[in-house]
Structures are given as C-alpha cells and as structure tokens.
Amino acid sequence: MELTVHNEREHSTTTFLFSGKTVQDLLLQQKINAETVLVVRNNEVLPETEEVHDKDHITFLSVISGG
C-alpha cells in the first residue's frame, strides 16, 4: 500500500510503499519510538493497534513534556 507521512519534527513529507498493517508496524519501519510521537489521521489520534489503509495521509506529531 502507499502512504503519505508528514513528520512534524523533521518538517518533511514523504510518500512510500508500506507492507505492514498497523500503526505499530509503521513506527517500527520508520524507526520511531512510539513514546515520542502521536500518530494522527484525519485529525484523530491513532492507537498503535489501529490499521492503516492504502492512500492514508498520516502525521507524526512530536510529544512535548516538561514541567
């Protein structure tokens, strides 16, 4: 399937072929720690178990913590 991913931290957007099924698979393929980003599709935060679909537009938003 083909996905388009916007990475907020890197200010980049890429379209690529993806052979996985879930958000967790996507994070593993992109070598992104799940604790450092929120994964968003259509203004909805996705859990790691959510399936992604062909032609999805996904955004990785950086998680900011502090005190």
C-alpha positions in Angstrom: 0.0 0.0 0.0 1.1 3.6 -0.5 1.2 6.0 2.5 2.0 9.7 2.8 3.6 10.7 6.1 4.2 14.1 7.4 6.8 14.3 10.1 6.3 17.5 12.1 9.7 17.2 13.9 11.7 16.9 10.6 9.4 19.2 8.7 9.2 16.6 5.9 6.5 14.8 3.9 7.2 11.5 2.1 5.2 9.1 0.1 6.3 5.5 0.2 5.2 1.8 -0.2 4.3 0.2 3.1 3.9 -3.5 3.6 2.7 -3.5 7.2 -0.8 -3.3 8.6 -0.8 -1.3 11.8 0.5 2.0 13.3 2.9 -0.1 15.3 4.3 -1.6 12.1 4.6 1.8 10.6 6.5 3.2 13.6 8.9 0.2 13.5 9.6 0.6 9.8 10.3 4.3 10.2 12.4 3.6 13.3 10.4 5.9 15.5 9.9 5.4 19.2 6.1 5.2 19.9 6.6 7.2 23.1 7.9 10.3 21.2 5.1 10.9 18.8 1.3 11.0 18.4 0.2 9.4 15.1 -2.7 11.3 13.5 -5.1 10.6 10.6 -8.0 12.9 9.8 -7.4 14.9 13.0 -7.8 11.7 15.0 -5.0 10.3 17.2 -4.5 6.6 16.4 -3.5 3.8 18.8 -0.7 1.5 17.9 -3.1 -1.3 17.1 -5.1 0.8 14.5 -4.9 -0.5 10.9 -3.6 1.9 8.2 -5.0 1.9 4.7 -3.8 2.5 1.2 -3.6 6.2 0.4 -3.7 7.2 4.0 -2.2 10.6 5.0 -0.5 10.2 8.4 1.1 12.8 10.6 3.6 12.3 13.3 3.3 14.9 16.0 6.1 15.4 18.5 5.2 14.8 22.1 6.5 17.6 24.3 6.9 17.1 28.0 8.2 19.3 30.7 7.4 20.9 34.0 
